[in-house]
């Protein structure tokens, strides 16, 4: 079982390295690791499990956060339209994105960052992601709003990018002119 002790924190080399696409089908070990990543997210959102194992709640996890330079990510959350997302994905890639941008009004957090980092993190409002699921199915997901933000955050990890790299150092709390709050997206 993955716990917070398995998650590397900012400053660890793996968080700044770009991962290479994985050869599929994955090894049994990689498949098992990705299953465990999804389970960690489920456990972290279960109050009893989280308290028992001292887990911080998370909606996404990327392999580099476990110190692994592998193009794998997991998500488990429900968006603002009550659509449920629970995936373990190999080789996720943003295939296309909108010009319009969005952001979470309260900023973003990360399981690998133990401090508050105030600031607006601009993201594409809509993206299309292609990936291979744990079941070996090639999928294409059209995502918007919160779902698009979560996927971009995790895919950034696969490219060695941290969420705070997107924050404007000069004016961290002012949204970019071309971005709307995720709450205002239609």
Secondary structure, DSSP 8 states (H G I E B T S, - for coil): ---GGGS--TT-GGGGS------SS--HHHHHHHHHHHHHHHHHHSHHHHHHHT----SEEEGGGGT--SSEEEEEEE-TTS-EEEEEEEEEEEEEE-S-EEE-TT----TT--S---S---EESEEEEEEEETTS-EEEEEEEHHHHHHHHHHHHHHTT--GGGGS-SSSTTS--TTEEEGGG--
